[in-house]
Amino acid sequence: MRMSLRKDSAPRVLFFALLLIWFFSHLPFLSADADIHIRTGGSRGSWSDEGLYTSQIRNYVNQESFDLLESDAFLKTPFLSAYLFTPFSIFGTSMEVGRLATLMFLVASLLVLARYQRMFGIASMVLLTTLMFFPIHQYSHIAMAEIYGAILLLISCLFFSSYIQSNQRRHLLYTFFSLLCASLFKIQFIYALAIPTLSIFLVSLTKDKTKFRKKGIESLIILAAITLGLLFFWYLPFRNEWTSILSQQSNIFERTTISTTGLLENINRNFLVRGYLPFTMTFLAALVWSVSNLAKNKYCGYLKGMVIFNLVWFALELHKLPMDYLPVRYLISLYFSMGLLISIIGSNIFFAQNKRFLKYIAALLIAGLVFINSYHYFRSLDNRQYSIAEINEYVAAQTNPEDVLIGTWATSSNWQSKNLAIPVWHQFMETEDPIRKYNARVVVSEPDERESDYAYKNRGIDLTDLADSTRQFKLAYWNINFHWITDKDY
């Protein structure tokens, strides 16, 4: 049901006012580093990965150079590169352009919600509780794929609820299309393709089982078709490249047993610490409330579809918690599922016929989240640092356009200079001498080379002895050396 221009103007005005405030809240961060308080979980986070995952498309735009095995970024995040190609080609490959492009994608996605009258309350809650939640707000102005996937999952939840209400097959197709796009923005979202089928099964427990059994079969057919399509069009044609990527990264995700200690540490670090705990507790209250109402069959139509889809989404996200390697960006979609449930339940309590004391409790919880989110926002505003911008100014002043930079950190150092930048990892590189192979002018590395799995030391290359000069920068938690090399006849 579309929004009438004259009906319920107050919720619509509130939504657009919050959307505008949210958009402008990001502008002070377009040139800044990620907040130092973002928990890395063993990763170098967006400090290195924002450059890394945009490097191939930037190299193509700036140097007309494209090598599929130059990095694992394009294969893992093809739609991110495809989406950024146009703004980078028109406005240049600056970090600010990439971040603005991300913000505009999120705004456009939220405007999809504005087509539906019933979504204004939920969307306003999402802006207040979820998109302003500290880690999500940080990643909303960073050009990385996780936030694209999370917002597409939100859109797919909307389409699924429309499918449950209208029984129109096109809404199921829209749901799967949104989830496919999320998977192609980052292939790690492929697990989300199972959400509609599992959700239909749960809906069938409370509605006409025969009718929804047919819907479940229809959903399984679509899921199988998408899976085969990804297999034949995205895996098999690049099987050798995927093998190279998996062999290099298998030790990161490999696990033979689940450590209870590690699981509890992940839960404590990412959900129970000060600043995160109010969000977690509000979600748990919404979770209990929603499950109770589902058991009592109090939800109908689109609301039942949204709640069930959201619960299945959250349940599937929990597979990440036992991981040894759990950077905060992996949790963005989990946090988003939690915030969406808070928003759905909060909106329903406010706008449905509920007792006044329930509305007071919901208002207090939402107000608490808004207060915490505001605190983190202003703290981030005060803590802004510009180390990446300073490094980029240094590289731009010291290099010529034809100079090549290599190293994982190199891809975060050429936003301004437009040099060809190629990341280097030990097992990912087939060459015994990446410096000669790429005729590198600068090798960018941490002093101990941990970021590249000791790619140079394992090849008998001593960067300190080899370099004509070395300049060190401090970026967040890491020291980064810029080794300048002119003589490659070593």
N, C-alpha and C positions, 0 to 999 in steps of 0.2 A: 504494500500500500504506500503510495507516494505522498509526500508531504504537501498539503494544501498551502497556498501562499497566505491565506488569512487565518488558518486554524492553528492553534497552539503555537503562536509566534514566540512566546516567552522561552520555551525549551530550545527552540531553534536559535534564538538570539544568544542564549547562554552558551550553546555549543560553539557557534561561530566566534563568540568573544573569547572563549577558552582556547579555541584552536589558534586564534591570532596571537594571544598571549604566549601560548606554548611555542609557536614558531619563532617569535621574537626573542624568547628566552635562550635560544640556541645561538643567536648571532654573535654574542661576545666570545664564543668558543671556536669559531671557524678556523682561527689560526693558532689556537693553543694546543698544548699537549693534552693527552688524557689526564684526568685527575689522578694525582699521586696516590689517593686512597683506594683506587680501584684494585680489587684483589686479583692477583695474576694467576694463582693456582698452578704455578710451574711454568707459565707461559710469559713471553715478552709482550703479550697483549697487543693492543692497537699501536703501541709505540713502534713496533717493527712490522706488524702484519697489515696495517693499513697501506703502507707502501708496498709490501710484498704482494698482496692480492690485487693491486691495481697496476703492478709493474709491467705485465705483459701488454696490456692495452695501451699504457702510456708509451712503452717502447715502440709499439706499432705506430701510434699517432706521431711521435716525435722523430723517430729514426727509420720508419717504415721497415722495422725489423720484427719478425715474429717467428719464434721457435717454440713448438708445443712442449718440448722437454726442457726449455729454459727454466721453467718453474712448474710447480704442480697447481698453480692458481687457476689457470683457465679451465682445465679439466674438472676441477672441483667446484668452480663458481662461474660457469659459462655465461649465465644471464647477467651477472654483475658486470662482467667485461662488456657484454653486448649493450647493456643499458648505459654504461658510462661512456661508450664510444662517441655518441652524439654530442653530449655536453663538452667532453674533452676536445673533440674536433672543432667545435664552434668557439668555445671560450678559453681554450688552453688547458693544459694538464696540471693545473695547480691543485694543491690540497683543498683550498677553499672551494673550487669548482666541484670537486668530488663530494665534498661534504654538503654543499648546497643541493646538489643533485639528489643525494640521499634524503635530505629534508623534504624536497619537493615530491619525491616518491611517497613518503609517509603522508604528507598533506593530501595528495591526490587519492591515496587509499582511504584516508579518513573521510574524504568527501563522498566516497561511495556510500558510506553509512548515512550521509545526509539525504540520500534518496528515499530513505525509509523513515516514516514518522515514528515508529516504535523504537528506533535506535537512538534518538536524540538524548534520552536520559542515560542510556548505557554508554554512549560515546562520550558524553560529558564526564561521566565517572571515570572512564578509561583515561581521559586527559588528566584528570586530577590525581588519580591513585596510581596509575600504571606508567603512563608516558612521562610522568614527573618523578617516578621512583629512581633513585640515584643511578644504579647501573644502566637501566634502560635509557634514562635521559642522556647519559654519557655516550652510549652507543648509537643514539639517534642522530647525532651530528658527526659520526665517523663513517667513512666510506668503506664499510665492511658488510658482509652478506647476512650476518645473523639477524639484524634488525629487519631486513627485507623479508626474510623467511617468517619472522614472527608476525609482522603485519599482514602477510598473505594468509597465514593461518587464521588470523582474526577475520579476514574477509571470507575465508572458506567456512568459518563457523556461521557467519551471517547467511551465506548461501544454503548451508545445510538446514538451518532453521526454517528458511523459506521453503525448502523441499519438504520438510516434515509437515508444514502447514498447508502447502498448496498441492503436494503430490505431483508436481510437474517435473518431468525428467530433466528438463534443461537446467533446473537448479542443482540437481545432482551432478550434471556435467560441469556446471560452473564450479561446484565444490572441488571436484577432482582436478579441474584445470588450475585453480588457485594453488592447490597442493602440489601439482606438477611444477608450476612456476617456482614455488618455494624450494622444491628439490633441485631445480636447475639454477637457482640463485646460490644454493650450496647443497651439494649432493648428500651431505649428512642429514638433511631433512627428509630423506627418502622414507624413513619410518612413518612419517605423518600420512603417507598414502593409505595406511591401514585404518585411519580414524573413521572415515564414513562407514565402512563395512561393520566395524565393531560398534559404532554408535547406532546403526540401524538394528543390529542384534539386540542392543539394550532397549531401544524404543519398542521393539516387538514384545518385550516382556510385559509391557503395560498397555499395549494396544492390540489391534487385530493381528494375531500371530500369522494367519494365513496370508493376509495382505502384505505384511512386512517381510515374510519369508521370501516372497517374490521380489520385493525390493532388495533384500539381501543378496539374492542370486544375481540380480542386475548389477548391483554394486561390485560383486566379485568379478563379474565379466569385465567391467570397466577397469578394475584394479589389475586384472591379469593382462589386459591389452596394454595398459600403460607400462607395466613391468617388462613385458616383451619388447615394447618400443624402446625403452631405455637400454635394454640388453642389446638389441640389434643395431641401434643407432648411436648409442653413446658409450657402450662398453666394448663390444667386439671390434669396431673399427679402430679403437685405440688400446687394444688389449696389452700390447707391449709397454705402452706408456703407463697404464694402470699398474702393471706388474712392477715397473720400476718405482712408482710412487709407494705402493704397498710394501715393497721390500725395504724401502728407506724408512718408512714410518711404522712398521709393524711393532717395533719394540715400544712405541709410545702407548699403544692401546692394548698390547698383549696382556692377558691376565689368565692365570690358571686357577686361582682361588680368589674369593671375595673377602677382603680384610674388614672385619667389623670395626677395628680401630680406624682404618682409613675412611670407612663410610661415615662413622660418627664425627670424624674431623671435618669431612666435607660438609656435613649437615650443620655443625656448629659454626664453621667459618663463613658459610654462605647464607645461613638463615637465622641463626640465633644470636649473633653479635649485636651490639648496640647499633641502632640505626636500621637494621634489617628485621629485628624481632617484632616491632609493631606490625609491619607488613605481613610477616608470617602468622602472627596470632590472629590478625583480621581475616586472613585467608582461611585459617582453620575454623574460625567461627562461621564463615560463609560456606565452607565445605560441609560442616555438620548440618547447617540449616538447609542446604540444597539437597543433600542425601535424604534427610528427614522428609522434606516436602515431596521428593520423588517417590519415596516409599509410600507416602499417603496419597499419591497420584493428584497432587494439588496443582501441578503445572500442566498446561495443555498447549497445543499448537506450537508456535515458533519458540516460546520460552522453554518448553521441554526439549526441543531440538538443540537450542543453544547450550543449555545446562549439561545435557548428556554429552554433546560433542566436546564441551570444555573439560568435563571430567575425564573422558577418554584421552584427550590431548594431555592433560596433566599426568595421568597414569603412565602414558608412554614416555613422557619426559623423565620419569624417575629412573630409567635405565642408566642415566648419566651419573647418578650419585656415587656408585662404587668405584668410579674411575680414579686411577692414580693421577692421571693428567687431566685436570678439570679447570681450565681457564674460565674466567667469568663470562666470556663471550658465549661459551657453550650453554650457559644458564639463562641467557637472555630470553629464549622462547619458553623456558620453564617459569621464569618470573612473569612473563607475559600471560601465560595460562592462569597463573594464580591471580594476577591483577584483573584479568577479564572476569573470572568468577566473582571476585569482590564487586566488580562493577555491575554485573548482571543481578546479583542478589541485592546489592544496595539500591539499585534503581527500582527493582521490583518492590522492595519494602517501602520506599518513598512514595511510589506512584500507585500501588495497589491498595486495596482496602485492608489496611493492617492497623493494629492497635497503636495508639499514640506513643506508648512507652517504647515500642519496637522502633519507631521512627526516631525517637530521641537517642536510643542506643546506636542505631546505624549512623545518625548524624555525628555523634561523638567519635565513633570509630573513623569515619571518613575525615572529620576535622583533624583528628590525631595524625592521620597519614599525610594530610595536606601540610600540617605543621612540620612534620619530620622531613618531608620532601623539600619544603621551603628552606629548612635549615641546611640540608645538604647542597641545595642549589647555591645559596649565598656563600657557603664555605668554598665550594668549587670556584665561584666567581672570584673570591679573594685569593685562592691558591693557584690561579692560572700561571703556568710557566710556558716559555716559548723556546725550549731547547731545540726542537726539531726545526723551527723557523731559523734559528741562529746557525745551525749546522748547514741548512740549505743555502743560506746567504754566503757562508764560508766556501762551500763547494762551488757555487756559481761564480764567485770572485776568483777562484784559483784554477778553474778548469776551462778548457776549450770545448766546443760542441762535440768534437770528434773523440774526446777522451772517454774511455770506458771505465766504469766503476764495477767492481765485483764484491760479493759478500752479501749475507742476509740483510745487514743494516744498510747496505748501499742503496737498496730500493726505497728507503725512507729518506735518502739524502739527495735525491735528484729531482725533487718536485720543481725546484726553481731553475736548475741548470739545464734540464732536459737531456742530460747525458744518457747514453745507453747504460742501464744498470742491471746486473745479472746476479741473482742470489747463488750461493754456493753451499752445498752440504756434502758431507763426506761420501756416503754411499749413493747419493743421487747423481754425482758427477762421474762420468765414465772416463774422463781424461786424467792423466797422471800429473798434468800441469795446467790448471785453469788459468794461471796468469799469462802464460804464453799463448794458450788457445784463444783467449779473448783479447790478447794484446792490452792487458789492463794497465791503466795509468795509476789507479788508486785501488788498494785493497782495504776494505772496511771490515774490521773484526774486533771482537772483544779480546783483551789481552790473553785470556786462556783458551780462546777459540771454542768455547762451549756451544755457542749459538750455531756453529757449523759442524758440530760433532768432530771437531779437531781436523777439519778437512785439509789444512796445510801441514800441520805436524805429522799427520798420518802419511803424507807424501814426501816427508823429509824436507819441507820448505820452512825456513826460519824467516818469518816476516820482518823481525827486528833487524837482522843482519842484512836482509835483502833491500830494505827501504833506504832511499836517500834521506828521507826525513819522515818524522811521525808526529802527528798532532792528536792529542786526546781530548775528548769531550765527555762530559757527564750528562747522561740522559736518564731521568727517573732513577732506577736502581742500578744502572749499568754504566761502566766505563767503555767507551768506544774509541778505538784507534783508527786513524786514517794514515795508512802507509803509502807514501808517494814513491813510485818506482819509475825510473827512466831506463835503467840498464836491464834488459831481459835476457842477456847472454850469460846468465849465471850457470 
